[in-house]
Amino acid sequence: MTSSTLDARWGARLWGALTVLCAVIFLDALDVSMVGVALPSIQADLGMTTSSLQWVVSGYVLGYGGLLLLGGRTADLLGRRRVFLAALVVFAVASLLGGLMSDGTLLVAARFLKGMSAAFTAPAALSIITTTFAEGPARNRALSIFTACGASGFSLGLVLSGLLTEVGWRWTFLMPVPVALIALVAGVRLLARDRERGEGGHDLPGALTVTGAMLLLVFAVVEAPKVSVVQTVASLAGSAVLLGLFVWIERRVRHPLVRLGILRSAPLVRANIGLVILFGSYVGFQFVAMQYFQNLLGWSALQTAVAFLPAGLLVALSSTRMGRLADRFGTGRLIVLGSVALLAGYAMFFRVDRHPSLLGMVIPGMVLLGIAFGLSFPSLNIQAVAGVPDSEQGLASGLLNTSGQVGGAVVLAIVTAVLTAGDGDGDPISRFRAAITVSAVFALVGLVVALTGLRSRRAPAAVAVESEERALEAA
């Protein structure tokens, strides 16, 4: 099917609806990263410590990741359009509140509320797309555009944050408000009304246990450097117990939050693990880079934003073409190439020192990270929802987004613990290198997982060839 045929078939209204959905996922992703460059300014203005500062990021990520499964299931049950628009209203209000806060704890609370609202908009938007466009080239193209906007929002958010922080860090929180309101008005007019809803009810016990498990896990990792080993182990054990209770509930409840059978899909599981690695390692790296560029090197917010510009531009320019590449080469190969680029990008920053080379370290490293996101992010989204029935598209998209957000919170917590180890004693360069190494190790694990996907694809092909040879011999 040609591009022109797709353009004609979609029509202006459908393009308008896709634009609304893309605008909102752009805002969701933007909000994860846009606060990054503003963190040193927030820290100085509100008097927050480095360990408490990371909760400005983690608060949003945990609210987002903790309720995504419930958000996806709610979209399936109550109607995707209805859930999308209602959550968008909350997102706009929470954005406004975040820009007005003058206390660190209240700011984290506003970020958590904003993340909760995004937990409903993101899976609703993705499931609207996957139930509107048929699986194959049309859906791949729509998803590549959609994920390009998400990846671009995350990458370009750093650049936009640098510009806004020069005026004042509060503008990084206030800027999304008018955009969200415009998207809300357009969504009311352009998004088709829900015709069908899923059957079943809400699994509130499941939602509470899985959210509690995630919160306790991240809290344990964040607080580990400041509390005893016994307290850390107790928190981790509590998280494991809650997670086990969640699985027990899902096996017995009539309408589970997560139908565990969906996890039998190996491509879906690999896609979720892949996004844990991709998003988690990069959120951790971004936090370290902000501290390194601004607090150690003394760069301005704008200079820091410009350093991230190559990655943002590459993602924005390349992601929309990933649908065609996925059709031609398959998502598995693209994910492997992206994983290699991700690991190589982090490796470039092993050489951090007090006089970094722009041409020898910063720019090449950012280019590699941009290539990694451009290749991997759309491919993981396509792989995660392929073959999933329409009735569970909200669940599949919720699982995928949950994996990314929880990965971001957990890896960020580990990176922060490494960066702040020793309460600032010793050589800060060594701590920066150690923190970047954490992201690199996760990227290496991601590469291994991606390679298993290629091997599993070859295995059925090899079996088919052997069967054909045996048939010929028998003949």
C-alpha positions in Angstrom: 0.0 0.0 0.0 1.5 3.4 -1.0 1.7 6.4 1.2 -0.7 8.4 -1.1 -3.3 5.6 -0.7 -3.0 5.8 3.0 -3.3 9.6 3.0 -6.5 9.4 0.9 -8.0 6.6 3.0 -7.3 8.3 6.3 -8.9 11.6 5.5 -8.6 15.1 7.1 -10.7 14.2 10.3 -8.7 11.1 11.0 -5.4 13.0 10.5 -6.8 15.6 13.0 -7.6 13.0 15.6 -4.1 11.5 15.2 -2.7 15.0 15.7 -4.5 15.4 18.9 -3.3 12.1 20.2 0.2 12.8 19.2 0.1 16.2 20.9 -0.9 14.7 24.2 1.7 11.9 24.1 4.2 14.7 23.2 3.2 16.5 26.4 3.4 13.3 28.5 6.9 12.6 27.3 7.9 16.3 27.4 6.9 16.4 31.1 9.2 13.6 32.0 12.3 15.3 30.5 11.5 19.0 30.5 12.1 19.3 34.3 15.6 17.8 33.8 17.5 21.0 32.9 15.5 22.9 35.5 16.5 20.6 38.4 19.6 22.6 39.5 17.5 25.8 39.5 14.7 24.1 41.5 17.2 22.8 43.9 18.7 26.2 44.5 15.4 28.0 44.8 13.6 25.5 47.0 16.7 24.3 49.0 16.3 20.6 48.1 19.0 18.0 48.5 20.2 15.9 45.6 18.5 12.8 46.9 15.2 14.6 47.5 15.5 16.4 44.1 15.3 13.1 42.2 11.7 12.8 43.6 10.7 15.7 41.4 11.4 13.3 38.5 10.4 10.1 40.3 7.2 11.5 41.6 5.9 12.0 38.1 7.3 8.7 36.8 5.8 6.7 39.7 2.4 8.3 39.4 2.6 7.6 35.7 3.9 4.0 35.9 2.0 3.0 39.1 -1.4 3.6 37.5 -0.8 2.8 33.9 -2.2 -0.7 34.1 -5.4 0.6 35.7 -5.5 3.4 33.2 -5.3 1.0 30.3 -8.0 -1.3 31.7 -10.2 1.7 32.5 -9.9 2.9 28.9 -11.1 -0.6 27.7 -14.0 -0.6 30.1 -15.3 2.9 30.3 -14.5 4.1 26.8 -11.1 5.3 25.4 -12.3 8.7 24.3 -14.1 9.5 27.6 -11.1 8.4 29.7 -8.6 10.3 27.5 -10.5 13.6 27.7 -11.2 13.4 31.4 -7.5 12.7 32.2 -6.4 15.5 30.0 -8.4 18.0 32.2 -6.6 16.7 35.3 -3.3 16.9 33.5 -3.8 20.6 32.7 -4.9 21.4 36.3 -1.9 19.5 37.8 0.5 21.4 35.4 -0.8 24.7 36.7 -0.5 23.6 40.3 3.1 22.5 39.7 4.1 25.9 38.4 2.7 27.7 41.4 4.2 25.6 44.2 6.9 27.0 46.5 7.6 24.0 48.7 9.6 20.9 47.5 7.2 18.4 49.1 4.1 20.0 47.5 5.9 20.2 44.2 6.6 16.5 44.3 2.9 15.9 45.2 1.8 18.0 42.2 4.2 16.0 39.9 2.7 12.7 41.3 -0.8 13.9 40.5 0.3 14.9 37.0 1.9 11.5 36.4 -1.4 9.9 37.6 -3.3 11.8 34.9 -0.8 10.8 32.2 -1.3 7.2 33.3 -4.8 7.4 31.8 -4.1 9.6 28.7 -1.2 7.5 27.4 -2.8 4.1 27.2 -6.1 5.5 26.1 -4.4 7.4 23.2 -2.4 4.4 22.2 -5.4 2.0 22.3 -7.4 4.5 20.2 -4.8 4.3 17.5 -4.4 0.5 17.6 -8.2 0.0 17.4 -8.6 2.6 14.7 -5.9 1.4 12.3 -5.7 -2.2 11.1 -2.6 -4.2 12.0 0.0 -4.0 9.3 1.4 -1.1 7.3 -1.4 1.3 8.3 -1.0 0.7 12.0 2.8 0.7 11.8 2.7 4.0 10.1 0.3 5.5 12.6 2.3 4.1 15.5 5.6 5.4 14.1 4.1 8.9 13.9 2.7 8.5 17.4 5.9 7.2 19.0 8.0 9.8 17.1 6.0 12.5 18.9 6.6 10.7 22.2 10.3 10.2 21.6 10.6 13.8 20.2 8.8 15.2 23.3 11.2 13.3 25.6 14.3 14.4 23.6 13.4 17.9 22.7 12.0 18.6 26.2 15.5 19.0 27.4 16.2 21.7 24.8 12.9 23.5 25.5 13.6 23.3 29.2 16.9 25.1 28.8 15.2 27.9 27.0 12.4 28.2 29.6 14.7 27.9 32.6 16.6 30.9 31.4 13.4 32.9 32.1 12.4 30.9 35.2 12.1 27.2 36.1 8.3 27.6 36.8 7.7 28.1 33.1 8.7 24.5 32.5 5.6 23.5 34.5 3.3 26.2 33.1 4.0 25.8 29.4 2.0 22.6 28.9 -1.2 24.1 30.3 -2.4 26.0 27.2 -1.2 23.2 24.9 -3.3 20.7 26.9 -6.4 22.9 26.8 -6.1 23.3 23.0 -5.7 19.6 22.7 -8.8 19.1 24.9 -11.0 21.3 22.7 -9.8 19.7 19.5 -10.2 16.2 21.0 -13.9 16.9 21.9 -14.5 17.8 18.2 -12.3 15.3 16.4 -12.2 12.0 18.4 -14.9 9.6 17.5 -17.3 8.6 20.2 -16.9 5.2 21.8 -19.1 2.6 20.2 -18.1 -0.4 22.3 -16.8 -0.9 25.8 -15.1 -3.9 27.3 -16.9 -6.2 29.7 -16.0 -6.6 33.3 -15.2 -4.5 36.3 -12.3 -2.7 38.0 -9.7 -4.7 39.9 -9.0 -2.2 42.7 -7.1 -4.7 44.9 -4.8 -5.5 42.0 -4.2 -1.8 41.3 -3.4 -1.0 44.9 -1.0 -3.9 45.4 1.0 -3.4 42.2 1.2 0.3 42.8 2.3 -0.3 46.4 4.9 -2.8 45.2 6.4 -0.2 42.8 6.4 2.6 45.3 8.1 0.5 48.0 10.7 -0.8 45.6 11.8 2.6 44.4 11.6 4.0 48.0 13.9 1.2 49.2 16.5 1.9 46.5 16.4 5.7 47.0 16.7 5.5 50.8 19.3 2.6 50.8 22.3 4.9 51.3 20.7 6.7 54.2 19.2 3.8 56.2 20.4 0.4 57.6 20.7 -2.7 55.6 17.9 -4.3 57.7 15.5 -1.4 56.7 16.5 -1.7 53.0 16.0 -5.5 53.0 12.7 -5.1 54.8 11.4 -2.6 52.2 12.5 -4.9 49.3 10.9 -7.9 51.0 7.7 -5.9 51.4 7.7 -5.0 47.7 8.2 -8.6 46.8 5.3 -9.7 49.0 3.0 -7.1 47.5 4.0 -8.2 44.0 3.3 -11.8 44.9 -0.1 -10.8 46.3 -0.8 -9.0 43.1 -0.1 -12.1 41.1 -2.3 -14.1 43.5 -5.2 -11.7 43.1 -4.9 -11.6 39.3 -5.2 -15.4 39.2 -8.4 -15.4 41.3 -10.3 -12.2 40.6 -13.1 -12.4 38.1 -12.0 -9.3 36.1 -8.2 -9.0 36.6 -6.3 -5.8 36.0 -3.8 -7.9 34.0 -4.8 -11.1 32.3 -1.6 -13.0 33.1 -2.0 -15.1 29.9 -1.0 -12.1 27.8 2.5 -12.5 29.2 2.9 -15.8 27.3 3.7 -13.7 24.2 7.5 -13.7 24.0 7.6 -10.6 21.7 5.4 -8.6 24.1 7.6 -9.6 27.1 10.8 -8.7 25.2 9.3 -5.4 24.2 8.4 -4.6 27.8 11.9 -5.6 29.0 13.4 -3.5 26.2 11.5 -0.4 27.3 12.5 -0.9 30.9 16.1 -0.8 29.7 15.8 2.0 27.2 13.8 4.4 29.2 15.2 3.5 32.6 18.9 3.8 31.6 18.3 7.1 29.8 16.4 8.8 32.6 19.2 7.8 34.9 21.8 9.1 32.5 19.9 12.3 32.0 19.8 13.0 35.7 23.6 12.5 36.0 24.3 14.6 32.9 22.3 17.5 34.4 24.3 17.4 37.6 27.6 17.0 35.7 27.1 19.8 33.1 25.5 22.4 35.4 26.8 21.7 39.0 30.3 20.5 38.2 31.1 22.3 34.9 29.1 25.4 35.6 27.2 25.3 32.3 24.1 27.4 31.9 20.7 25.8 31.4 20.8 26.8 27.7 24.3 25.4 27.2 23.1 22.1 28.7 20.1 22.0 26.5 22.2 22.6 23.4 24.3 19.7 24.3 21.3 17.4 24.1 20.1 19.0 20.8 21.7 16.4 18.5 19.9 13.5 20.1 16.6 15.4 20.0 16.9 16.3 16.4 17.8 12.8 15.3 14.8 11.3 17.1 12.4 13.9 15.7 13.7 13.4 12.1 14.1 9.6 12.1 11.2 8.2 14.1 8.5 8.8 11.6 10.3 6.6 9.1 10.6 3.6 11.5 7.2 2.2 10.4 8.5 1.6 6.8 11.8 0.2 8.1 9.9 -2.1 10.5 7.8 -3.4 7.6 10.9 -4.1 5.6 13.4 -5.4 8.1 11.3 -6.4 11.1 11.3 -4.8 14.6 13.8 -7.3 16.0 16.7 -6.1 13.9 16.0 -2.4 14.5 15.9 -3.0 18.3 19.3 -4.8 18.2 20.8 -1.9 16.2 19.3 0.6 18.7 20.6 -1.4 21.7 24.1 -1.3 20.2 23.9 2.5 19.7 22.6 2.9 23.2 25.5 1.1 24.8 28.0 2.9 22.6 26.5 6.2 23.5 26.9 5.6 27.3 30.4 4.3 26.7 31.4 7.6 25.1 30.7 9.3 28.5 33.0 7.0 30.5 35.6 9.7 29.7 33.9 12.5 31.7 36.4 14.9 33.3 36.5 18.6 34.2 37.3 19.6 30.7 35.2 17.4 28.4 35.7 17.4 24.6 32.6 18.5 22.7 33.7 16.8 19.4 35.4 13.8 21.1 32.7 12.9 23.7 29.6 15.1 24.1 28.4 15.4 20.5 29.2 11.8 19.3 27.7 10.4 22.5 24.5 12.4 22.0 24.3 11.4 18.4 24.5 7.7 19.3 21.8 8.1 22.0 19.6 9.8 19.4 20.1 6.9 17.0 19.2 4.5 19.8 16.0 6.2 20.6 15.0 6.7 17.0 15.4 3.0 16.2 14.3 1.4 19.4 11.3 3.4 20.7 8.9 3.0 17.8 10.0 -0.6 17.2 9.3 -1.6 20.8 5.8 0.0 20.6 5.0 -1.8 17.3 6.3 -5.1 18.7 4.4 -4.8 22.0 0.9 -4.5 20.4 1.3 -6.8 17.4 -1.2 -9.7 17.5 -3.1 -8.4 20.5 -6.9 -8.4 20.1 -8.7 -5.0 20.2 -10.3 -5.8 23.5 -6.8 -5.9 25.2 -5.0 -3.1 23.3 -5.5 -0.9 26.4 -3.9 -3.5 28.6 -1.0 -4.1 26.2 -0.2 -0.4 25.9 -0.6 0.0 29.6 1.9 -2.8 30.2 4.4 -1.3 27.9 4.1 2.2 29.3 4.3 0.9 32.8 7.5 -0.9 32.0 9.1 2.3 30.7 8.0 4.4 33.7 8.8 1.9 36.4 12.2 1.3 34.7 12.8 5.0 34.8 12.0 5.2 38.5 14.0 2.2 39.5 17.1 2.9 37.5 17.0 6.6 38.4 16.9 5.6 42.1 19.9 3.3 41.7 21.8 6.0 39.7 21.0 8.6 42.4 22.2 6.3 45.2 25.5 5.7 43.4 25.9 9.5 42.6 25.3 10.5 46.2 27.2 7.7 47.9 29.5 8.9 50.6 27.6 12.2 51.1 29.8 14.0 48.6 33.1 12.7 49.9 35.9 11.8 47.4 36.3 12.6 43.7 33.0 13.7 42.1 34.3 12.6 38.7 34.6 9.0 40.0 31.0 9.1 41.2 29.8 10.5 37.8 31.6 7.7 36.0 30.1 5.1 38.3 26.6 6.4 37.9 27.0 6.4 34.0 28.3 2.8 34.3 24.9 1.8 35.9 23.1 3.0 32.7 25.7 1.2 30.5 25.2 -2.1 32.4 21.5 -1.9 31.9 22.0 -1.2 28.2 24.2 -4.3 27.9 21.5 -6.4 29.4 19.0 -4.8 26.9 21.3 -5.8 24.0 21.4 -9.4 25.2 17.6 -9.5 25.5 17.3 -8.0 22.0 19.6 -10.6 20.5 17.5 -13.5 21.9 14.6 -12.1 19.9 16.6 -12.6 16.7 17.6 -16.1 17.7 14.0 -17.0 18.5 13.0 -15.8 15.0 15.6 -17.9 13.3 14.6 -21.0 15.3 11.2 -21.5 13.6 12.7 -20.8 10.2 15.4 -23.5 10.8 12.8 -26.0 11.9 10.7 -25.3 8.8 13.8 -25.8 6.6 14.6 -29.1 8.3 11.0 -30.3 7.9 11.1 -29.5 4.2 14.4 -31.3 3.8 13.0 -34.4 5.5 9.9 -34.3 3.4 12.1 -34.2 0.2 14.2 -37.1 1.5 11.1 -39.1 2.2 9.8 -38.4 -1.2 
